């Protein structure tokens, strides 16, 4: 019975490492998917346990060499599951794997040294159950202490997730662990823990400083990527203003032509009325009205920049057959005007992409902006068919590299301008509520004025 218990304990000692490799990425999953993943982990545990028990049953013994090899390879199936579940973060998964391996190897070394020092005549065969039980207990008890390290240092920024920095650095802790694994398995039935305690503690120190360097480098990469995205957003807003100016210029040109031709229109209209040609007069009036409507520039609010955002998105929404409702009251001159326009543009773009996945009859986007005196309350609603995963900050998360830039911009906006954000998703309706304080620059503003477009 002892070898079978030892096999179970050996596999149980792997589970703290499985947990440490899971927690940096768990925010990528909904609660329901997390529960399903736990069931998959349980199935993998059983599938790993059965062949180990079968091998032990062949000769009824369980050696130190067997334990070393089991500890070396049992992480593989769990890691393959993570690769399947957590997409787009392969470099980070490799990095976390190496750091977790350094932790487990060092933990086993500490437990082994304690047994060699405290238990007279300690041998693996005589103390196999107490040794494996103590090792499993030690790994489990150490998890709460190293958990903040894994959560803090490896807080993933998906925008920089595919950066070549990650692709280069991810193998460093794995190489540290592989060196130890080579000596562990090369020694066979011999304990080398005492001789390797200091080098492995140095490995822990190296991993700790490496983690700190990653934390700092992550911030640098993140700011670099955000700067590039912010530049693209500013360029996008410049294009908005350029398009808006072109529309105004085109409208002005059409008005000039109509003014030039008005005496001809009036002459024709007078002649029709004198002759009693009512139908011709009405047709002429409809023609003039249509010409005037062609000169109309869509106006949703007093603020030029925000109006430009709505104008451009409305044109895109019409092309994509997405009904859009805007009810906005925004002061003419406010700070932050440019940043708010960037954020609003990103939010509307995300809502548009989500709507495209729905049939035409189910698409809908509604925007409402209220002026509360010194604060804007913004509500954006859109239909969505799928799962939404929210992070700790309450914003939707995505595990795909290159996505989620709009939410990143929104997060930075809230941090820089003391804004508050709340996102909800229920019954297929996604709602984003943003409360943003502002200061009013010189310029008139009528708070009772509102413009509505459907």
C-alpha positions as CSV (number, residue, x, y, z in Angstrom):
1,X,0.0,0.0,0.0
2,X,2.9,2.4,0.7
3,X,4.0,2.7,-2.9
4,X,0.5,3.6,-4.0
5,X,0.1,6.3,-1.4
6,X,3.5,7.6,-2.4
7,X,2.4,7.9,-6.0
8,X,-0.7,9.8,-5.0
9,X,1.3,12.2,-2.8
10,X,3.8,12.7,-5.6
11,X,1.1,13.8,-8.0
12,X,-0.6,15.9,-5.3
13,X,2.7,17.8,-4.9
14,X,2.3,19.0,-8.5
15,X,-1.0,20.7,-7.8
16,X,0.4,23.9,-6.1
17,X,2.4,24.5,-9.3
18,X,-0.7,23.9,-11.4
19,X,-2.4,26.6,-9.4
20,X,0.5,29.1,-9.7
21,X,0.5,28.6,-13.4
22,X,-3.3,29.2,-13.5
23,X,-3.8,32.4,-11.4
24,X,-2.0,34.9,-13.7
25,X,-4.3,34.0,-16.5
26,X,-7.6,33.2,-14.8
27,X,-9.1,36.7,-15.4
28,X,-9.3,35.7,-19.1
29,X,-12.1,33.2,-18.3
30,X,-15.7,33.7,-17.2
31,X,-16.7,32.0,-13.9
32,X,-18.4,29.2,-15.8
33,X,-15.3,28.5,-17.9
34,X,-13.2,28.5,-14.7
35,X,-15.4,25.8,-13.2
36,X,-15.1,23.8,-16.4
37,X,-11.3,24.2,-16.4
38,X,-11.2,22.9,-12.8
39,X,-13.1,19.8,-13.9
40,X,-10.6,19.3,-16.8
41,X,-7.7,19.6,-14.3
42,X,-9.4,16.9,-12.2
43,X,-9.7,14.6,-15.3
44,X,-6.0,15.2,-16.1
45,X,-5.0,14.4,-12.6
46,X,-6.8,11.0,-12.8
47,X,-5.3,10.3,-16.3
48,X,-1.8,11.0,-14.9
49,X,-2.4,8.9,-11.8
50,X,-3.6,5.7,-13.4
51,X,-0.4,4.9,-15.5
52,X,1.7,5.8,-12.5
53,X,-0.2,3.3,-10.3
54,X,0.0,0.7,-13.0
55,X,3.8,1.0,-13.3
56,X,4.2,0.7,-9.5
57,X,2.0,-2.3,-9.4
58,X,4.4,-4.2,-11.8
59,X,7.0,-4.7,-9.1
60,X,5.4,-3.1,-6.0
61,X,8.2,-0.6,-5.4
62,X,8.6,3.1,-5.7
63,X,12.1,4.5,-5.9
64,X,13.6,7.9,-5.6
65,X,14.5,7.9,-9.3
66,X,10.8,7.2,-10.2
67,X,9.7,10.1,-8.0
68,X,12.2,12.5,-9.7
69,X,11.1,11.6,-13.2
70,X,7.4,11.8,-12.3
71,X,7.9,15.3,-10.8
72,X,9.8,16.2,-14.0
73,X,7.2,15.2,-16.5
74,X,3.8,15.4,-14.7
75,X,3.5,19.2,-15.4
76,X,3.3,18.6,-19.2
77,X,-0.4,17.6,-19.5
78,X,-1.5,20.4,-17.3
79,X,0.6,22.9,-19.3
80,X,-0.9,21.6,-22.5
81,X,-4.4,22.2,-21.1
82,X,-3.4,25.8,-20.3
83,X,-2.0,26.3,-23.8
84,X,-5.4,25.2,-25.2
85,X,-7.4,27.4,-22.8
86,X,-5.4,30.6,-22.6
87,X,-4.7,31.7,-26.1
88,X,-2.3,34.5,-27.2
89,X,-0.1,34.5,-24.2
90,X,2.4,31.7,-24.9
91,X,5.6,33.7,-23.9
92,X,4.0,34.6,-20.6
93,X,2.9,31.0,-20.0
94,X,6.5,29.8,-20.6
95,X,7.8,32.4,-18.3
96,X,5.4,31.5,-15.5
97,X,6.2,27.8,-16.0
98,X,9.9,28.5,-15.4
99,X,9.3,30.6,-12.3
100,X,7.0,28.1,-10.8
101,X,9.5,25.3,-11.5
102,X,12.2,27.2,-9.7
103,X,9.8,27.6,-6.8
104,X,8.9,23.9,-6.6
105,X,12.5,22.6,-7.0
106,X,13.7,25.0,-4.2
107,X,10.8,23.9,-2.0
108,X,11.7,20.2,-2.4
109,X,15.3,21.0,-1.7
110,X,14.4,22.8,1.6
111,X,12.2,19.9,2.7
112,X,15.0,17.4,1.8
113,X,17.6,19.3,3.7
114,X,15.3,19.5,6.8
115,X,14.8,15.7,6.7
116,X,18.6,15.1,6.3
117,X,19.4,17.3,9.2
118,X,16.5,16.4,11.6
119,X,15.9,12.7,10.9
120,X,18.8,10.4,11.9
121,X,19.6,7.9,9.2
122,X,17.1,9.4,6.8
123,X,16.5,7.3,3.6
124,X,13.9,7.8,1.0
125,X,12.7,4.2,1.2
126,X,12.2,4.3,5.0
127,X,10.5,7.7,5.2
128,X,8.8,7.9,1.8
129,X,5.3,8.7,3.1
130,X,6.4,11.3,5.7
131,X,8.8,12.9,3.2
132,X,6.2,13.2,0.4
133,X,3.5,14.4,2.8
134,X,5.8,17.1,4.2
135,X,6.8,18.2,0.7
136,X,3.2,18.4,-0.4
137,X,2.2,20.3,2.7
138,X,5.2,22.7,2.4
139,X,4.4,23.5,-1.2
140,X,0.7,24.1,-0.4
141,X,1.5,26.2,2.6
142,X,4.0,28.4,0.6
143,X,1.4,29.2,-2.1
144,X,-0.3,32.1,-0.2
145,X,3.1,33.7,0.2
146,X,4.2,33.5,-3.4
147,X,0.7,34.1,-4.9
148,X,1.0,37.9,-4.6
149,X,4.3,37.7,-6.4
150,X,2.8,35.8,-9.3
151,X,-0.3,38.1,-9.4
152,X,1.7,41.3,-9.2
153,X,4.8,40.6,-11.3
154,X,3.0,38.8,-14.0
155,X,0.0,41.1,-14.3
156,X,-0.4,40.7,-18.1
157,X,-0.7,43.7,-20.3
158,X,-2.2,42.2,-23.4
159,X,-1.2,45.2,-25.7
160,X,2.4,44.3,-25.2
161,X,1.9,40.6,-24.9
162,X,3.4,39.7,-28.2
163,X,6.3,42.1,-28.0
164,X,9.7,40.5,-28.9
165,X,10.9,41.3,-25.3
166,X,8.6,38.7,-24.0
167,X,9.6,36.2,-26.7
168,X,13.2,36.5,-25.6
169,X,12.9,36.7,-21.8
170,X,10.4,34.0,-21.3
171,X,12.9,31.1,-21.5
172,X,15.3,32.5,-18.9
173,X,13.6,31.0,-15.8
174,X,13.0,27.8,-17.8
175,X,16.8,27.4,-18.3
176,X,17.4,28.0,-14.6
177,X,15.0,25.2,-13.8
178,X,16.3,22.8,-16.5
179,X,19.9,23.1,-15.1
180,X,18.6,21.9,-11.7
181,X,16.4,19.2,-13.3
182,X,19.4,17.8,-15.1
183,X,21.4,17.4,-11.9
184,X,18.4,16.0,-10.0
185,X,17.8,13.2,-12.5
186,X,21.4,12.6,-13.2
187,X,22.0,11.8,-9.6
188,X,19.5,8.9,-9.7
189,X,19.0,7.4,-6.2
190,X,21.2,10.0,-4.5
191,X,20.0,13.0,-2.6
192,X,22.0,16.1,-3.7
193,X,19.9,18.6,-1.8
194,X,22.5,19.7,0.7
195,X,25.1,20.4,-1.9
196,X,22.7,22.3,-4.0
197,X,20.8,24.3,-1.4
198,X,22.9,27.4,-1.8
199,X,22.8,27.4,-5.6
200,X,19.0,26.9,-5.6
201,X,18.5,29.7,-3.1
202,X,20.6,31.8,-5.5
203,X,18.2,30.7,-8.2
204,X,15.3,32.0,-6.2
205,X,17.1,35.3,-5.7
206,X,17.8,35.4,-9.4
207,X,14.1,34.7,-10.2
208,X,13.0,37.4,-7.7
209,X,15.2,40.0,-9.3
210,X,14.2,38.8,-12.7
211,X,10.6,39.2,-11.8
212,X,11.2,42.7,-10.6
213,X,13.0,43.5,-13.8
214,X,10.0,42.1,-15.8
215,X,7.6,44.3,-13.7
216,X,9.6,47.4,-14.6
217,X,10.1,46.4,-18.2
218,X,6.4,45.6,-18.5
219,X,5.6,49.1,-17.6
220,X,8.0,50.5,-20.1
221,X,6.7,48.3,-22.9
222,X,3.1,49.1,-21.9
223,X,3.7,52.9,-21.9
224,X,5.5,52.6,-25.3
225,X,2.6,50.7,-26.8
226,X,0.1,53.0,-25.3
227,X,2.0,56.0,-26.7
228,X,1.8,54.5,-30.2
229,X,-1.9,53.8,-29.8
230,X,-2.5,57.3,-28.4
231,X,-0.7,58.7,-31.4
232,X,-2.9,56.7,-33.7
233,X,-6.0,57.9,-31.8
234,X,-4.9,61.5,-32.2
235,X,-4.3,61.0,-35.8
236,X,-7.8,59.5,-36.0
237,X,-9.3,62.5,-34.4
238,X,-7.4,64.8,-36.8
239,X,-9.0,62.8,-39.6
240,X,-12.4,63.4,-37.9
241,X,-11.9,67.1,-37.9
242,X,-10.6,67.1,-41.5
243,X,-13.7,65.2,-42.7
244,X,-15.9,67.5,-40.7
245,X,-14.2,70.5,-42.2
246,X,-14.6,69.0,-45.7
247,X,-18.3,68.5,-45.1
248,X,-18.7,72.1,-43.9
249,X,-16.8,73.3,-47.0
250,X,-18.9,71.1,-49.3
251,X,-22.1,72.3,-47.6
252,X,-21.0,75.9,-47.9
253,X,-20.3,75.4,-51.7
254,X,-23.8,73.9,-52.2
255,X,-25.4,76.8,-50.3
256,X,-23.5,79.3,-52.5
257,X,-24.8,77.6,-55.6
258,X,-28.4,77.6,-54.3
259,X,-28.1,81.3,-53.4
260,X,-26.8,82.0,-56.9
261,X,-29.7,80.1,-58.4
262,X,-32.4,81.4,-56.0
263,X,-33.7,84.1,-58.3
264,X,-34.2,81.5,-61.0
265,X,-36.0,79.3,-58.6
266,X,-38.2,82.2,-57.4
267,X,-38.9,83.2,-61.0
268,X,-40.0,79.7,-61.9
269,X,-42.1,79.4,-58.8
270,X,-43.8,82.8,-59.4
271,X,-44.5,81.8,-63.0
272,X,-46.1,78.5,-61.9
273,X,-48.3,80.2,-59.4
274,X,-49.4,82.8,-61.9
275,X,-50.4,80.1,-64.3
276,X,-52.1,78.1,-61.6
277,X,-49.8,75.2,-62.1
278,X,-50.0,73.9,-58.5
279,X,-48.4,70.5,-59.1
280,X,-45.4,72.1,-60.9
281,X,-45.0,74.6,-58.1
282,X,-45.1,71.8,-55.4
283,X,-42.6,69.8,-57.4
284,X,-40.3,72.8,-57.6
285,X,-40.6,73.4,-53.8
286,X,-39.7,69.7,-53.2
287,X,-36.7,70.1,-55.5
288,X,-35.5,73.1,-53.6
289,X,-36.1,71.4,-50.2
290,X,-34.1,68.4,-51.3
291,X,-31.3,70.7,-52.4
292,X,-31.3,72.4,-49.0
293,X,-31.3,69.1,-47.2
294,X,-28.2,68.1,-49.0
295,X,-26.4,71.1,-47.5
296,X,-27.4,70.1,-44.0
297,X,-24.5,69.2,-41.7
298,X,-25.5,66.7,-39.0
299,X,-25.3,68.2,-35.6
300,X,-25.6,66.2,-32.4
301,X,-24.3,68.6,-29.8
302,X,-22.6,72.0,-29.5
303,X,-19.1,70.6,-29.1
304,X,-17.3,70.5,-32.4
305,X,-15.0,67.6,-31.6
306,X,-17.6,65.4,-30.1
307,X,-20.0,66.3,-32.9
308,X,-17.3,65.2,-35.4
309,X,-17.0,61.8,-33.7
310,X,-20.8,61.3,-33.9
311,X,-21.0,62.4,-37.5
312,X,-18.3,60.0,-38.7
313,X,-19.6,57.1,-36.7
314,X,-23.2,57.7,-37.9
315,X,-22.0,57.4,-41.5
316,X,-20.2,54.2,-40.7
317,X,-23.3,52.9,-38.8
318,X,-25.5,53.6,-41.8
319,X,-23.2,51.6,-44.0
320,X,-23.3,48.7,-41.6
321,X,-27.1,48.9,-41.1
322,X,-26.8,49.6,-37.4
323,X,-29.6,51.8,-36.0
324,X,-28.0,54.6,-34.0
325,X,-29.7,56.9,-31.4
326,X,-27.8,59.9,-30.0
327,X,-29.2,62.2,-27.3
328,X,-26.2,64.4,-26.3
329,X,-25.8,67.6,-24.5
330,X,-22.1,68.6,-24.4
331,X,-20.8,72.1,-23.7
332,X,-19.0,73.9,-26.6
333,X,-15.7,74.4,-24.9
334,X,-14.6,71.9,-22.3
335,X,-11.5,70.3,-21.0
336,X,-10.7,67.4,-21.6
337,X,-12.2,67.7,-25.1
338,X,-9.6,65.8,-27.2
339,X,-9.2,62.9,-24.7
340,X,-12.9,62.5,-24.4
341,X,-13.4,62.4,-28.1
342,X,-10.7,59.7,-28.4
343,X,-12.3,57.6,-25.7
344,X,-15.8,58.0,-27.2
345,X,-14.6,57.1,-30.6
346,X,-13.0,53.9,-29.3
347,X,-16.1,53.0,-27.3
348,X,-18.3,53.5,-30.4
349,X,-15.9,51.5,-32.5
350,X,-16.1,48.6,-30.0
351,X,-19.9,48.8,-30.0
352,X,-20.0,48.8,-33.8
353,X,-17.8,45.7,-34.0
354,X,-19.9,43.9,-31.4
355,X,-23.1,44.8,-33.4
356,X,-21.7,43.3,-36.7
357,X,-21.9,39.8,-35.2
358,X,-25.7,40.2,-34.9
359,X,-28.4,39.9,-37.5
360,X,-29.4,43.3,-39.0
361,X,-32.8,43.3,-37.1
362,X,-31.1,42.9,-33.7
363,X,-28.5,45.6,-34.1
364,X,-28.8,48.8,-32.0
365,X,-26.5,51.4,-30.5
366,X,-27.8,54.1,-28.2
367,X,-25.8,57.0,-26.8
368,X,-26.9,59.5,-24.2
369,X,-24.8,62.3,-22.7
370,X,-26.1,64.4,-19.9
371,X,-24.5,67.6,-18.6
372,X,-24.7,67.8,-14.8
373,X,-23.1,71.2,-14.6
374,X,-19.5,70.2,-14.0
375,X,-19.8,66.5,-14.9
376,X,-20.8,64.6,-18.0
377,X,-22.7,61.4,-17.6
378,X,-22.2,59.2,-20.7
379,X,-24.2,56.0,-21.4
380,X,-23.5,53.8,-24.4
381,X,-25.7,50.7,-25.0
382,X,-25.3,48.0,-27.6
383,X,-26.6,44.5,-28.3
384,X,-24.1,41.7,-28.1
385,X,-24.3,37.9,-28.4
386,X,-21.5,36.2,-26.5
387,X,-19.6,36.1,-23.2
388,X,-18.1,39.1,-21.6
389,X,-15.2,38.7,-19.1
390,X,-14.7,41.6,-16.7
391,X,-11.4,42.3,-15.0
392,X,-10.8,43.6,-11.5
393,X,-11.2,47.2,-12.7
394,X,-14.7,46.3,-14.0
395,X,-13.7,46.6,-17.7
396,X,-14.1,43.9,-20.3
397,X,-11.0,41.8,-20.9
398,X,-9.8,40.0,-23.9
399,X,-7.1,37.3,-24.2
400,X,-6.3,38.1,-27.8
401,X,-3.1,40.0,-28.5
402,X,-3.8,43.3,-30.2
403,X,-7.3,43.6,-29.0
404,X,-8.7,45.5,-26.1
405,X,-6.9,48.8,-27.0
406,X,-10.2,50.8,-26.6
407,X,-10.5,49.5,-23.0
408,X,-6.9,50.4,-22.4
409,X,-7.5,53.9,-23.6
410,X,-10.6,54.1,-21.4
411,X,-8.6,52.9,-18.4
412,X,-5.9,55.5,-18.9
413,X,-8.6,58.2,-19.4
414,X,-10.3,57.4,-16.1
415,X,-6.9,57.5,-14.3
416,X,-5.8,60.8,-15.8
417,X,-9.1,62.7,-15.5
418,X,-10.6,61.2,-12.3
419,X,-13.5,59.7,-14.2
420,X,-15.6,56.7,-13.0
421,X,-16.5,53.8,-15.3
422,X,-19.0,51.0,-14.9
423,X,-19.8,48.2,-17.4
424,X,-22.6,45.7,-17.2
425,X,-23.8,42.9,-19.4
426,X,-27.2,41.3,-19.0
427,X,-29.7,39.7,-21.3
428,X,-27.7,40.4,-24.4
429,X,-27.3,44.2,-23.6
430,X,-23.9,45.7,-22.9
431,X,-24.0,49.0,-21.1
432,X,-21.1,51.3,-20.5
433,X,-21.5,54.2,-18.1
434,X,-18.9,56.9,-17.8
435,X,-19.0,59.8,-15.4
436,X,-16.4,62.4,-16.3
437,X,-15.7,65.8,-14.6
438,X,-14.9,68.7,-16.8
439,X,-13.9,72.4,-16.7
440,X,-15.6,74.9,-19.0
441,X,-13.4,77.1,-21.1
442,X,-14.6,80.6,-22.2
443,X,-17.6,80.3,-24.5
444,X,-21.4,80.5,-24.3
445,X,-23.5,77.4,-23.6
446,X,-27.2,76.9,-23.2
447,X,-27.8,73.8,-21.0
448,X,-31.3,73.5,-22.3
449,X,-30.2,72.9,-25.8
450,X,-30.1,69.3,-27.0
451,X,-30.0,67.6,-30.3
452,X,-31.5,64.2,-31.1
453,X,-30.9,62.0,-34.1
454,X,-32.4,58.6,-34.8
